[in-house]
Amino acid sequence: MGSGLPGFFEATEMPSAGWWEALWPDPAAVLDAVGLTSGTEVIDLCSGDGWFTLHIAKAARRVVAIDIDRDILGAARRLLCQNGIDNCDFVAGDAYELGNLAPRPADFVFMANAFHGVPDRPRLARVVHEVLKPNGHFAIINWLQRPRAETIVLGEPRGPKSQLRLSPKQTVEAVEAGGLMLTRIVELPPYHYGAVFNRSAS
Ligand SMILES: C[S@@+](CC[C@H](N)C(=O)[O-])C[C@H]1O[C@@H](n2cnc3c(N)ncnc32)[C@H](O)[C@@H]1O
C-alpha cells in the first residue's frame, strides 16, 4: 500500500529490489560507523524490509522494528526468520506515535532513509527523546544534499528529489530543537552521511 497510507512520510517508499543492495553492500559497517554497540536495546524506526534490521538484530540484545506499512514489515519478518533471528519484535505504526509503540526504553534509535520525508522533524526528535534511556543515542542516515541527477546507482539517478534532501546543518538544527545533542557526523560514501545524537544523562 505504501505511500497511500495516512501519515506516510513523503518520498520514503521502499526502493525496488536490486539497487538498494548495490548501494548498501555492507549494512553492518554502517551500523558500526554510527556507533551501534552489542547487547543493546534498539529501535529501527521506519525499518522497511529489514535490510538494516537484520544486522542490528545480530548485534543487539533486542530490536523493535517499526514501520507504518504492514506489508513491508511482513517482508522484514520473513527476512529475519529465514536468517534464524528471533530477537526482533515487529510493530506497525506511525513514527510520530513512537511513545505508544515502543515496548520499553531504548539505548539506540536508528532511522535510515526516512528523516527527509518527516514534515515536523523537531516533533519526531521529541518522541525519540522520550523513548531513549539517559545517555541513549539517535542515529539518522540521510542522503547527501546533492542533486538527484548526481546520485547514480546501477546506472540511474536514485533517492529523494533534490529539494527534499537535508544538509547536516538542517538535520542538526531540527533534532536539537527536539532536545537531543549532536555527538558526531560521519561520512557514509558514496551518497550518505550519518548524524548521531545523544540524550544527556540529566
Ligand atoms: C526508504 S524506506 C527505508 C527503510 C530502511 N530504513 C532502510 O534504510 O533500508 C522508508 C520506510 O519508512 C516507512 N515509513 C514512511 N512513513 C512512515 C511513518 N509515518 N511511520 C513509520 N514508518 C514510515 C516506509 O513504509 C518505508 O518502509
The ligand as an ORCA input file, in Angstrom:
! r2SCAN-3c Opt
* xyz 0 1
  C      13.082      4.325      2.127
  S      12.436      3.155      3.261
  C      13.925      2.834      4.220
  C      13.822      1.556      5.016
  C      15.055      1.240      5.870
  N      15.220      2.198      6.943
  C      16.299      1.191      5.030
  O      17.050      2.186      5.015
  O      16.541      0.170      4.367
  C      11.497      4.165      4.402
  C      10.445      3.396      5.213
  O       9.738      4.341      6.019
  C       8.410      3.867      6.192
  N       7.540      4.979      6.628
  C       7.062      6.003      5.878
  N       6.314      6.824      6.627
  C       6.319      6.330      7.892
  C       5.727      6.743      9.119
  N       4.953      7.848      9.207
  N       5.961      5.994     10.227
  C       6.703      4.843     10.156
  N       7.267      4.386      9.018
  C       7.095      5.135      7.886
  C       8.062      3.302      4.818
  O       6.995      2.384      4.871
  C       9.398      2.661      4.381
  O       9.419      1.295      4.683
*
